[in-house]
């Protein structure tokens, strides 16, 4: 479910109209997030995927920062009530597939479904079937590269306003572990201010995993 934004009274109306006409209206911000506390908490939970856990934090922050739930509908803007996730999973033949999972605020419910979805996407009978829905975030994981910049593949001939987020290889910096992240968004729908708020909230969640992981 969701509703349409009142674009006429939107404070960003002029910016929306300005950037909507760009040939390439997307902008990208790369940063490093501190996952030290998260990984410490997961040491006693070896069955819980650290990758899917920071996917949970990323989705939770995206649902809390409203512009990440905005999607273009021609000349209008639709606001999803909830957005979900889709991520790539590597296959044994070095190709990849997409795994899709719903967002649940309850971490145990989320991780159970997400682990099942990634396992199904890697099963021998799984087919490559991209989900055309825009009520989600598109995630990518590159655990081989601690990148400092990133560029996503996009079909500029189609209306695509789904945020795309990529994670890189962990970086050890003294006693800290850092996670490279790339956030790619449509400039007609948000600005650097909103991505900054998103990254700040994401970092807060990574710093307080005991508040949502539940009992071991």
C-alpha positions in Angstrom: 0.0 0.0 0.0 1.0 3.6 -0.1 -0.1 7.0 -1.3 0.9 9.8 -3.8 2.9 12.8 -2.7 1.3 16.2 -3.1 4.0 17.4 -5.5 2.4 20.8 -5.9 2.9 21.7 -2.3 6.3 19.8 -2.0 9.1 22.0 -0.9 11.3 20.2 -3.4 8.9 20.7 -6.3 11.3 22.9 -8.3 14.2 20.5 -7.8 11.9 17.6 -8.7 11.0 19.2 -12.0 14.6 20.2 -12.7 16.3 16.8 -12.2 13.5 14.7 -13.6 14.4 15.9 -17.1 18.1 14.9 -16.9 19.5 12.2 -19.2 21.3 10.8 -16.2 19.5 12.0 -13.0 21.3 9.7 -10.6 24.0 10.6 -8.0 26.2 8.3 -6.0 27.7 8.7 -2.5 30.3 6.2 -1.2 31.3 6.0 2.5 32.6 3.6 5.1 30.5 2.4 8.0 31.9 1.0 11.3 30.6 -2.6 11.7 32.9 -3.5 14.6 30.2 -3.7 17.2 27.9 -5.7 14.9 30.5 -8.3 14.2 31.3 -8.6 17.9 27.7 -9.3 18.7 27.5 -11.9 15.9 30.5 -13.9 17.2 28.1 -15.8 19.6 25.7 -16.4 16.7 27.7 -18.2 14.0 24.5 -19.4 12.3 23.5 -15.8 11.6 24.8 -14.2 8.3 26.7 -11.0 8.9 25.9 -10.0 5.3 22.1 -10.4 5.8 22.3 -8.7 9.2 23.7 -5.5 7.7 21.2 -5.9 4.9 18.6 -5.7 7.6 20.1 -2.5 9.0 20.2 -1.0 5.6 16.5 -1.8 5.0 15.4 -0.6 8.4 17.2 2.7 7.8 15.7 3.0 4.3 12.2 2.5 5.7 12.7 5.1 8.3 14.1 7.8 5.9 11.0 8.6 3.8 12.6 9.7 0.5 14.0 6.2 0.2 10.4 5.0 -0.2 9.6 7.5 -3.0 9.2 6.2 -6.5 8.5 8.0 -9.8 5.1 7.4 -11.5 5.4 9.6 -14.6 4.9 13.1 -13.4 3.9 12.0 -9.9 5.7 10.5 -6.9 4.4 7.5 -5.0 5.3 6.8 -1.4 5.4 3.1 -0.5 4.4 2.3 3.1 7.1 -0.3 3.3 10.0 -1.2 1.0 11.7 -4.7 0.8 15.0 -6.1 -0.4 16.6 -7.8 -3.3 20.3 -8.8 -3.4 22.6 -10.8 -5.5 23.9 -14.3 -4.5 26.9 -15.9 -6.1 26.4 -19.3 -7.8 28.9 -22.2 -8.0 29.4 -21.5 -11.7 30.5 -17.9 -10.9 27.3 -16.5 -12.3 24.8 -14.9 -9.9 21.1 -14.9 -9.2 18.7 -12.5 -7.3 17.2 -13.2 -3.9 14.2 -11.3 -2.8 13.0 -10.9 0.8 10.4 -8.9 2.7 11.3 -6.3 5.3 10.2 -7.2 8.8 11.1 -5.0 11.8 11.4 -8.1 13.9 15.0 -9.3 13.1 14.4 -13.0 13.7 11.5 -13.0 11.3 13.5 -11.0 8.7 16.7 -13.2 9.0 14.7 -16.4 8.7 13.0 -15.4 5.5 16.2 -13.8 4.0 18.3 -16.8 4.7 15.7 -19.0 3.1 15.4 -16.7 0.1 19.2 -16.7 -0.5 19.4 -20.5 -0.2 16.5 -20.9 -2.7 18.2 -18.6 -5.2 21.3 -20.7 -5.0 19.5 -24.0 -5.4 20.2 -26.1 -8.6 16.7 -25.6 -10.0 16.5 -21.8 -9.4 15.9 -19.6 -12.5 17.1 -16.1 -13.1 13.9 -14.1 -12.7 14.3 -10.4 -11.9 11.5 -8.9 -9.9 10.1 -5.8 -11.7 8.5 -4.3 -8.6 9.8 -1.0 -7.3 8.8 -1.5 -3.7 12.3 -2.6 -2.7 16.0 -1.6 -2.6 18.4 -3.2 -5.0 21.5 -4.5 -3.1 24.8 -5.7 -4.4 27.7 -7.3 -2.5 31.3 -7.2 -3.7 33.2 -9.0 -0.9 36.4 -9.0 -2.9 36.9 -5.3 -3.3 37.2 -2.5 -0.7 36.0 0.1 -3.2 36.1 3.9 -2.8 33.9 4.6 -5.8 31.2 2.7 -7.6 29.0 2.9 -10.7 25.8 0.9 -11.2 24.4 -0.5 -14.4 21.2 1.3 -15.3 18.8 1.3 -18.3 18.4 5.0 -18.9 15.6 4.4 -21.4 13.3 3.2 -18.6 12.0 5.1 -15.6 14.0 3.7 -12.7 13.8 5.4 -9.3 14.8 2.4 -7.1 17.8 3.2 -4.9 20.8 0.9 -5.5 23.1 0.1 -2.6 26.4 -1.8 -2.9 28.6 -3.2 -0.1 32.3 -4.0 -0.4 35.0 -6.0 1.4 35.6 -5.3 5.1 38.5 -3.0 5.9 40.6 -3.5 9.0 41.7 -0.3 10.6 43.3 -0.9 13.9 40.7 -2.4 16.2 37.9 -1.2 13.9 36.3 -3.0 11.0 34.8 -0.8 8.3 32.3 -1.6 5.6 32.4 0.2 2.2 29.0 1.3 1.0 27.8 2.9 -2.2 24.3 4.6 -2.3 22.9 5.4 -5.7 19.7 7.4 -5.9 17.5 9.5 -8.2 18.2 13.2 -7.7 14.6 14.2 -8.5 13.5 12.4 -5.4 16.2 13.3 -2.9 19.4 15.2 -2.3 22.7 14.7 -0.4 21.0 15.8 2.8 18.7 12.7 2.7 21.5 10.3 1.8 23.5 11.8 4.7 20.6 11.2 7.1 20.3 7.6 5.8 23.9 6.8 6.3 23.8 8.4 9.8 20.8 6.3 10.8 22.4 3.2 9.3 25.5 3.8 11.4 23.4 4.2 14.5 21.8 0.8 13.9 25.2 -0.8 13.4 26.4 0.6 16.7 23.5 -0.8 18.7 22.8 -4.3 17.4 21.8 -5.6 20.9 18.7 -3.5 20.6 17.3 -5.5 17.7 19.1 -8.9 17.4 17.1 -10.4 20.3 18.1 -13.3 22.5 20.8 -15.7 21.3 
